[in-house]
């Protein structure tokens, strides 16, 4: 076949380049002493070509010889990411071309890259072959990958564990053929999935060949988050849940997964044991699934793309009739918080991650006690570890003053009673939410903890060259809600209160009043509960995936690998990405650091090391810089402080504000709450504020003296920083 000859010729050239010989040597005299280099190359080529297709399925050989990275399952017309390793083959050409059924769909210069990425729209429903070729149309270099574009029929995912031998060497499903045939006979679409710490793709494909099962996309879920440090815990359910919601968001009508190891359904997706799936298929018991798939496809066709993706990805609900206000000024945020407390008539519900000794916290305690003594019921939740309350018998004095008041109840979330309770997973699985609900009618969803750095204005503090970092304010944000969405925030607070064994809250009718529309804005509350779901991660990914023109991110933490890839997908589509970050150890206007604890300095170098690849890929990264102020007399008269705000805005249409960072800790471990607003008028106003901050800030340049002078520190810290802290 021409394809086989083309592949053999390419392999021959690769082998020749490895051994340093001419791939087309002149004719040699076989009677002369010595070996014939051309003959050796031909022999090696024939031996390798005989098995190259099977070997090419493995990750190691693909990195060496080149090939497309993964199978793809998506809906028609959706953006899809094509990735390929070029390996040694990349040295043999100047242009790489992605192909779908050998038709070129994207062309990229190779330069010195070892991997390439392109974004293309998915074709019509069907099963296709993905490949990558060099300097001309043709099949992929090694192996192939499958592109499966959903047909609109109900799709069933078959767990690869059913096809592979277990620890005892026995197959869970010795004859999977009848099950697969029954599912196909029921007019269902089929794909395979695996969730394992090892990449078992080669074994899965060999099992498909052995059992003569039809090819379909083989989805490797766990491989998507190999960079996440799991600390010995099983993240299988989280990865599968996140992946399933991602496919729903992309228009794939998944009806069920067939598995013996998963028990949690995801929305409309059921988990079926193999015997149950076989019985249902043979009984024709998938009629309702076909009707549901038709409704699913029709609903996606009619829905706003942003709303659809967020609905499917996060399981949250869009609520109409709200008024929102975003506050990025610390002093105004402080004034508004105390104004709401002073105006409370029946209840004040507060939740903080940190309640720390500070002037602000002292004022807060006094304000809450005053309102409680006037008959307002106060409930306060704090994270036990980060508020130093209920950890090995320790007592936060601020809490001590509150909990003796008859009208105040304080709950320390996830306390640590003894040293036997201390382990890394327990230390990481904390509640990071910051909420306030007043009278069940107004709410704040925030990134701000209870301490001075979150609620002190940059112009309120005298700052000189030797002001300690820990005194310098941070940039942060909250969003205020008025309208029906407040009820969702209240429900979230009360659910956590009861889950953590808080006293019954009493009259729910008073705590959950009827809420009339307060405005025209649409919004949703997205709650992520650590190790139970990945809603925050899914929220950010969905917002990134719908971007057409621009994205603005405000965050100062290392970005988790899933969102890094989402950002790279945007860059491949030509979307502008601006990232406003800060300095974990505050800097003077010339870039030198204020006095700071060593852990802040190390954290600063680690974050910048993790952000550098995005900067080199094309993200515009700015280091937030304050405006000059009379009280700031440090060199240059301005400060580059830490940025604690967590904001993402897309195309002036949708934005998110809340407690969730874009790192692995927020994505998997800690519980978070964000408000997502789908209102162009509000979002454009927020983006105007952010553009103002960016205009005054420093655009980081990898070629600048400022960036180069800390390169060694970033390299060391970025390499040695424990993955268990920020992976």
Number of C-alpha atoms within 10 A of each C-alpha: 6 9 12 11 11 15 21 20 15 20 25 23 20 23 21 21 16 10 11 9 14 14 19 12 11 8 8 12 8 10 7 8 7 7 11 15 17 19 13 12 22 19 13 15 21 15 11 16 20 11 10 20 15 16 17 22 24 18 19 12 17 22 20 18 22 26 31 31 22 22 19 20 23 25 25 21 15 16 18 20 19 23 19 22 22 27 19 19 24 23 16 15 15 13 15 24 26 30 23 22 17 18 15 18 15 16 19 14 14 19 12 9 12 17 18 20 18 20 20 16 13 21 18 13 16 11 19 19 17 26 29 33 26 25 13 13 15 21 27 27 26 27 23 21 23 21 27 27 23 25 21 22 22 26 25 25 22 22 22 25 20 21 23 20 15 11 7 6 8 11 15 15 15 12 12 17 15 12 20 21 17 19 23 16 13 19 17 22 20 23 20 20 22 24 21 16 15 11 16 18 19 15 16 20 18 15 16 20 12 10 14 11 15 13 15 20 22 26 22 23 22 22 16 15 17 14 13 21 16 16 11 7 9 12 20 16 19 19 20 21 21 19 20 24 26 21 19 24 25 26 27 25 30 28 25 21 26 23 20 15 13 15 12 12 14 17 13 13 20 16 22 20 15 21 14 13 23 19 14 16 22 17 11 14 12 19 12 11 20 19 12 18 20 15 14 19 17 12 13 17 12 9 11 10 15 19 20 19 27 26 19 22 28 25 17 16 16 17 18 18 17 22 20 22 14 20 20 17 18 23 16 13 23 18 11 15 16 15 11 18 22 15 12 22 16 17 22 27 22 20 28 24 25 23 23 20 15 14 13 18 18 14 11 19 14 14 14 24 21 14 22 23 13 12 15 21 21 24 27 22 27 28 23 25 23 19 24 21 26 20 21 15 11 13 14 16 12 19 20 12 13 21 17 12 14 13 19 20 19 20 22 24 25 19 21 20 13 11 9 7 13 13 9 11 14 14 15 17 18 24 28 28 30 25 29 24 27 24 22 27 22 22 28 26 26 28 29 27 25 23 19 22 23 24 26 23 19 25 16 13 16 15 25 15 17 12 16 16 22 17 15 23 25 28 29 27 26 27 23 21 24 22 23 24 26 27 23 20 27 22 14 16 21 19 12 15 22 12 9 15 10 18 12 10 13 8 8 11 9 12 22 16 14 13 17 12 15 15 14 13 19 21 26 24 25 27 26 28 24 23 17 15 23 25 28 27 24 27 25 26 22 26 24 25 20 16 21 14 14 17 23 23 21 27 24 25 26 21 23 23 18 21 21 18 16 18 24 21 21 23 19 16 17 14 19 18 23 20 24 25 29 30 26 27 26 29 25 22 19 14 17 14 21 24 17 18 12 10 11 17 19 18 21 22 25 24 22 25 21 19 20 17 12 20 19 12 12 16 20 17 25 22 24 25 25 19 15 15 16 12 15 21 16 19 16 13 19 22 29 29 27 27 23 26 28 24 28 23 26 26 21 22 18 25 28 26 26 29 31 29 28 27 22 25 26 27 29 27 24 21 25 25 26 29 25 25 25 23 17 17 12 20 21 18 14 20 20 12 15 18 15 11 17 21 13 14 20 18 16 15 16 13 8 9 9 14 15 13 10 13 14 11 17 23 15 14 19 19 13 10 15 11 14 15 11 19 20
